[in-house]
């Protein structure tokens, strides 16, 4: 992960709130195509989300955590994709 350029650019976008390369997801296909490419969608303009070992994970300051299945996860307005 240390040398992952996609992760670094997503982190920079998130921390600078520069979402010019991102747009709201129109469908779940948008989100999963990013996972398939090894890139990271942004959830609620707060978390980077990755897909590892058949699990959706979000990045916190102390590492990757399992993504809880809540109602909010299914709302497209909560997701930003490139």
C-alpha positions in Angstrom: 0.0 0.0 0.0 2.9 2.3 0.7 3.8 2.6 -3.0 0.1 2.6 -4.3 -0.2 5.8 -6.4 -4.0 5.4 -6.7 -4.3 5.4 -2.9 -2.0 8.4 -2.5 -3.9 10.5 -5.1 -7.2 9.5 -3.4 -5.8 10.5 0.0 -4.7 13.9 -1.3 -8.1 14.5 -2.9 -9.9 13.6 0.4 -7.7 15.6 2.7 -7.6 18.7 0.4 -11.3 18.4 -0.4 -10.4 18.6 -4.0 -13.0 16.3 -5.6 -12.6 17.8 -9.1 -11.7 14.3 -10.5 -14.6 12.7 -8.7 -18.4 12.7 -9.4 -21.4 11.2 -7.7 -21.9 7.6 -8.4 -24.9 6.9 -10.6 -25.0 3.1 -9.9 -23.3 0.4 -8.0 -21.5 -0.5 -11.2 -19.6 2.8 -10.9 -18.4 1.8 -7.4 -17.5 -1.8 -8.2 -15.7 -0.9 -11.4 -13.4 1.3 -9.3 -12.8 -1.7 -7.0 -12.0 -3.8 -10.0 -9.5 -1.3 -11.2 -7.8 -1.1 -7.8 -8.8 2.5 -7.2 -10.7 3.9 -4.2 -14.1 5.5 -4.2 -14.9 8.0 -1.5 -17.7 7.5 1.0 -19.6 10.5 2.5 -16.5 12.7 1.7 -14.9 11.2 4.7 -13.5 7.7 3.9 -11.6 6.0 1.2 -13.1 2.6 0.5 -11.2 -0.4 -0.9 -12.1 -4.0 -1.6 -9.8 -6.6 -0.1 -10.3 -10.3 0.5 -14.0 -10.1 -0.7 -14.7 -7.3 1.9 -15.4 -3.6 1.5 -13.0 -1.8 3.9 -12.8 1.9 4.8 -9.6 3.7 5.8 -9.4 5.3 9.2 -6.3 6.9 10.9 -5.4 3.6 12.6 -5.9 1.4 9.5 -8.4 -0.4 7.4 -11.8 -1.4 9.0 -14.6 -3.6 7.7 -17.4 -1.5 6.2 -20.6 -1.9 8.2 -23.8 -2.7 6.1 -26.0 0.2 7.0 -28.8 1.8 5.1 -26.5 4.7 4.2 -24.2 2.4 2.2 -27.0 1.9 -0.3 -27.6 5.6 -1.0 -25.8 6.7 -4.1 -25.5 10.3 -2.9 -23.0 9.1 -0.3 -20.5 7.9 -2.9 -17.9 9.7 -5.1 -16.2 7.9 -7.9 -13.7 8.9 -10.7 
